[in-house]
């Protein structure tokens, strides 16, 4: 009986770990849409009154509403071109009122951008987004590269 209970508990635990929640799935789609520059996919994830807090770099500021947020993503796309996204330490917290997803994300285009990300969802749409640039964030292959082989990006702005 104990073995059956243990086996069932382990199986259910692995099933839960393998099944990401809706907000985590939406966040993954969001990060990929940023990387690919797909504005139609990116923008359909926002509530009309969403707010974006961008902390650090040339786009630093507070943006309210989908029009202002769209212009930020357009500027990033023009400045960086296509990006490769690496997502690590993604966590989701959910209750009946909404969900919060946090993640460490490395975007690599013309320059690497290390971002501590926070997305808040209500009714399956983003209502609040924080893009916190953190050059010391331990994320992705750039973080693991030895200092001597790290790319020189001193003249490139960090977005």
ZISULRA-V108182 format. One record per residue. N is the residue number from 1. RES is the residue in one small letter. NEAR is the number of other ideal C-beta (glycine too) atoms within 10 Angstrom. D_CENTER is the distance of its C-alpha to the mean C-alpha in whole Angstrom. Layout:
n & res & near & d_center
N & RES & NEAR & D_CENTER
N & RES & NEAR & D_CENTER
This chain:
n & res & near & d_center
1 & x & 5 & 44
2 & x & 6 & 41
3 & x & 7 & 40
4 & x & 8 & 39
5 & x & 9 & 37
6 & x & 10 & 36
7 & x & 10 & 35
8 & x & 10 & 34
9 & x & 10 & 31
10 & x & 10 & 30
11 & x & 10 & 29
12 & x & 10 & 28
13 & x & 10 & 25
14 & x & 10 & 24
15 & x & 9 & 24
16 & x & 10 & 22
17 & x & 8 & 19
18 & x & 7 & 19
19 & x & 9 & 18
20 & x & 15 & 15
21 & x & 15 & 15
22 & x & 12 & 14
23 & x & 22 & 11
24 & x & 19 & 10
25 & x & 13 & 11
26 & x & 20 & 10
27 & x & 27 & 6
28 & x & 16 & 7
29 & x & 15 & 9
30 & x & 23 & 7
31 & x & 23 & 5
32 & x & 15 & 9
33 & x & 19 & 10
34 & x & 23 & 9
35 & x & 21 & 10
36 & x & 15 & 13
37 & x & 18 & 14
38 & x & 15 & 15
39 & x & 14 & 15
40 & x & 7 & 17
41 & x & 14 & 14
42 & x & 22 & 12
43 & x & 16 & 14
44 & x & 12 & 16
45 & x & 18 & 13
46 & x & 19 & 14
47 & x & 17 & 17
48 & x & 9 & 19
49 & x & 10 & 19
50 & x & 22 & 16
51 & x & 18 & 15
52 & x & 21 & 12
53 & x & 14 & 13
54 & x & 21 & 12
55 & x & 15 & 14
56 & x & 16 & 16
57 & x & 18 & 17
58 & x & 12 & 19
59 & x & 20 & 16
60 & x & 12 & 17
61 & x & 12 & 18
62 & x & 10 & 17
63 & x & 20 & 17
64 & x & 11 & 18
65 & x & 14 & 19
66 & x & 17 & 18
67 & x & 10 & 20
68 & x & 14 & 19
69 & x & 20 & 15
70 & x & 15 & 16
71 & x & 12 & 18
72 & x & 17 & 15
73 & x & 19 & 13
74 & x & 12 & 17
75 & x & 13 & 18
76 & x & 22 & 15
77 & x & 19 & 16
78 & x & 9 & 19
79 & x & 16 & 19
80 & x & 20 & 16
81 & x & 10 & 17
82 & x & 11 & 16
83 & x & 22 & 13
84 & x & 13 & 12
85 & x & 20 & 9
86 & x & 18 & 9
87 & x & 20 & 7
88 & x & 13 & 9
89 & x & 13 & 10
90 & x & 17 & 8
91 & x & 9 & 11
92 & x & 19 & 12
93 & x & 12 & 15
94 & x & 14 & 17
95 & x & 7 & 20
96 & x & 4 & 22
97 & x & 8 & 21
98 & x & 16 & 17
99 & x & 19 & 14
100 & x & 16 & 11
101 & x & 26 & 8
102 & x & 16 & 7
103 & x & 21 & 6
104 & x & 19 & 7
105 & x & 25 & 5
106 & x & 21 & 9
107 & x & 23 & 9
108 & x & 19 & 13
109 & x & 19 & 15
110 & x & 14 & 18
111 & x & 17 & 17
112 & x & 23 & 14
113 & x & 27 & 12
114 & x & 23 & 10
115 & x & 26 & 8
116 & x & 17 & 8
117 & x & 20 & 5
118 & x & 16 & 7
119 & x & 24 & 8
120 & x & 20 & 11
121 & x & 24 & 13
122 & x & 13 & 17
123 & x & 8 & 19
124 & x & 12 & 16
125 & x & 16 & 14
126 & x & 24 & 12
127 & x & 16 & 14
128 & x & 16 & 12
129 & x & 22 & 9
130 & x & 16 & 9
131 & x & 25 & 8
132 & x & 14 & 10
133 & x & 17 & 11
134 & x & 15 & 13
135 & x & 10 & 15
136 & x & 6 & 17
137 & x & 19 & 13
138 & x & 13 & 14
139 & x & 21 & 12
140 & x & 20 & 13
141 & x & 11 & 16
142 & x & 17 & 17
143 & x & 16 & 17
144 & x & 8 & 19
145 & x & 12 & 22
146 & x & 6 & 25
147 & x & 5 & 25
148 & x & 5 & 28
149 & x & 6 & 26
150 & x & 11 & 23
151 & x & 11 & 23
152 & x & 6 & 24
153 & x & 13 & 22
154 & x & 6 & 24
155 & x & 6 & 25
156 & x & 15 & 22
157 & x & 13 & 20
158 & x & 15 & 16
159 & x & 23 & 14
